[in-house]
């Protein structure tokens, strides 16, 4: 099992930036892909960015060009640099361990951390 602790959220004005961090416990971190999800009020949780063990990244269309995912295996951590933030980016952001499926990345564990709230508002 793994434990995930997200941090770095906050209130930011439109056009601003934030850097989210996710610390993962356990020695399995370096052998799995990782992803950042977000869930806005009244909406389903969505995968916004993923990164493989070799550093290959992929992004949802709504964040492409604005968000950058990275990882530091030595620190068991994954990051999400968010820039040019928009009000529609407001959500609770979560990280998770990923595994491939026939429909794309899915979470490997049925476990979620507490998430970190990002609010974009003037």
VENDABEL-V724191 format. One record per residue. RES is the residue in three letters. SS is DSSP state (~ for helix, > for strand, _ for the rest). Layout:
res->(RES & RES)
ss->(SS & SS)
This chain:
res->(UNK & UNK & UNK & UNK & UNK & UNK & UNK & UNK & UNK & UNK & UNK & UNK & UNK & UNK & UNK & UNK & UNK & UNK & UNK & UNK & UNK & UNK & UNK & UNK & UNK & UNK & UNK & UNK & UNK & UNK & UNK & UNK & UNK & UNK & UNK & UNK & UNK & UNK & UNK & UNK & UNK & UNK & UNK & UNK & UNK & UNK & UNK & UNK & UNK & UNK & UNK & UNK & UNK & UNK & UNK & UNK & UNK & UNK & UNK & UNK & UNK & UNK & UNK & UNK & UNK & UNK & UNK & UNK & UNK & UNK & UNK & UNK & UNK & UNK & UNK & UNK & UNK & UNK & UNK & UNK & UNK & UNK & UNK & UNK & UNK & UNK & UNK & UNK & UNK & UNK & UNK & UNK & UNK & UNK & UNK & UNK & UNK & UNK & UNK & UNK & UNK & UNK & UNK & UNK & UNK & UNK & UNK & UNK & UNK & UNK & UNK & UNK & UNK & UNK & UNK & UNK & UNK & UNK & UNK & UNK & UNK & UNK)
ss->(_ & _ & _ & > & > & > & > & _ & _ & > & > & > & _ & _ & _ & _ & _ & > & > & > & > & > & > & > & _ & _ & _ & _ & ~ & ~ & ~ & _ & > & > & > & > & > & > & > & _ & _ & _ & _ & _ & _ & > & > & > & > & > & > & _ & _ & _ & _ & _ & > & > & > & _ & _ & _ & _ & _ & _ & _ & > & > & > & > & > & > & ~ & ~ & ~ & _ & > & > & > & > & > & > & _ & _ & _ & _ & ~ & ~ & ~ & _ & > & > & > & > & > & > & > & > & > & > & > & _ & _ & > & > & > & > & _ & _ & _ & _ & _ & _ & _ & _ & > & > & > & > & > & _ & _)
